[in-house]
């Protein structure tokens, strides 16, 4: 009985050690985000009250202005999804502007964001710029991983890419830090991502 108790206690100690080690690793890994003091909320507008883009735009502008009046609020950003997840993902073949380059089938996360998004979430831009008010919907900011996949031997800035079946091509205006999206322990499992300007529908 004593031997069995010692063996069981040893197994529990080993399991606790593995758990603590995993937790320490998670705390030490850079997620690509700075979420200190960030508060998020989901908002769904009733379709019967906001039937057109003008109404949705007016609401979003008023919402942002009122939020900025709250004590302690420094910035407000709107987006379709919240990092480290995104608004959607696609595995459609992607074609770049490199002459003769074959299509690549990649699983890519994408998100529609406003100009304040990267500052609010602390996502660094390595190259180029963030979005600006009035940017066209075909502007894009790609993650460092996606940039290396699509243009391994060149800068991504100013380049274009198109997903098969999508209506428009996207032009890269910035390259962002990678956001750890799927798992914090295995970077090979993280999906590349890109961002386009948030629009509020037709």
N, C-alpha and C positions, 0 to 999 in steps of 0.2 A: 504493500500500500504506500509506504514511504517513497519507494522508487517511482511509483506511478505519479505521485503528487509532485515530486521533483521534476519529472519529465514534462508534466503538464505545465508547471510554472515556467520551465525553460522555454517551452513552445510559445507561451503567452508573452514572455519577455522578448523573444525574437520577433514575433509579430508586431509588438508595440514599437520595437526599434525600427523595423521596416517602415511602419506608418509615420513615425517621426522623421525619418530620413526623407521620405517622399514629400512630407509637408515642408521641410526645410528647402528642398529643391524647388518646390512650387513657389515659395516665397522669394527665392533668389532669381528666378527666371524673369527676364524682361519681356513683358507682354506687348510692348510697343504702344501702350496706352498709359496715360496718367489720369486715373479716375479719382484722385483725391478731391473731395469737396464737390463732386459731380452728382447731381440729382437728376433722374430721368423719369419720364412719364409718357404713357401712350395716350393719344387722342384720336378718336374716330368721329368725323363730322357726319351728321345725318344727311344723306343724299338729297332728301326732299327740301332741305333748307339751303343747301349750298350746291346749286345746280350747275354753276359755271365757274370758270377759272377766276373771274374777277371777284366773285363772292369769297372763294377760298383764299385768294391772295389778300383781300382786305382783312379777313379773319386772322390769318397768320401774322400779318404785320401788326395788327392791334394786340394780338396775344404776346408777341415778342416785346412790344413797347411796355405792356403792363408788367410782364415778368421782370424786365429790366428796372422797374420802379421798386421792386421788392428789396428790402434790406439784405445786403450781403451778396446779391446777385450781380456778377460782373459781366457775364456773357450768356447768350441764349442761342442755341442752334436747333434747327429742324432737320430731320432726316427720315427716310423711309424705314430704316432699321437701326438697331443699336449695336455698336461693336461690343465684343468681338464677333458677333453674328452680323449678318448683312441683310439687305432688303431682298436679295434673291441670289440664285446661282444659275449658271448655264454651262452646259458641256457641248454646245454647238461648236463646230470647227471654226477656228479663227484664222483669218488671212491678214498678213501685215503688208506694208508697202514696199518690202524688200523685193526687188526684181527676182523672179524665179524661185522665191521661197515657197515651200509647200504649205498647205493648210496644216494647222496643229489642232488636235482635239484635246482641249484642256478643260478641267473642271474649275470654274472661276466664280468667285463671289463678286457681287456688285451691289452698289448702294447709291441712292440719290441723296445728295447732301447739300446744305446751303453753305455760304462762304465762311461762317463761323465754326463749322463742324470740326476742322482740324485743330483749331485753337482750344475749343472746349474740351476735347478728348486728349489733348497733348500729343497728337500724332505729328511727328516731325516730317517736314518736306526736305528731302535731300537735294532735289533739283527743281528748278522752275518755280511756280507760284501756286497759291491756293486759288479757289474760284473767286470771282468778283461778281457783284450785282450786274445783271445784264449779259452774263456769259451765255453763249449758245448751248443748246442741249447736246451738241456733238463734241463738246470739250470733255476731256477726261484726265483724271489723275490716276496713275497706275502705281501699284506697289512695286517695291524694289525687286521682288521675286518675279512678278509678271514681266517687268521690263527686261530682266535678264533672259527670261524664256523666249520672249518675242524678238528682242534685238541683242543677242549675246555679245556682239562685237561692236556695238555702237550705242550712242546716247539715245534714249527714248524720246527726248524732247522734240516736239514738232513732228514726230512720226504719226502715222495713222494705222488703225486696225479695224477690221470688220468681222462680225460674227455672221456666219452663214444663216440666211433667213431673217436677219435683222434689217430694218429699213435704212439705217444710216451708218456711216463710218464715224469713228471717233478720233479726234486729234489730241495728242498728249500735251498737256500744259504743265504737268508736274509729276514728280516721282516721290512717293511717300514711303515712310518707314513701314516695315511689315507688321501687321497685327496678328498676334498668335490667336488663331481662330478656332481650330478644332481640338487641339490638345496642347497643353503647355509642356509636356514631357518629350514629345517626338516632333521636332520641327519638320520632318519629312511628311507628316500628316497634315500640315497647315496648307490651306488653299490660297493661291494668289488672289488678289482683289483689285478692283478698280472702282472709281467713283465718277459720277457725272452730276451736273447741277440739278438740284431739286426743282421740279416743276409741279404744278398743282392740277395737272390734267387739262383736257381740252375744254 
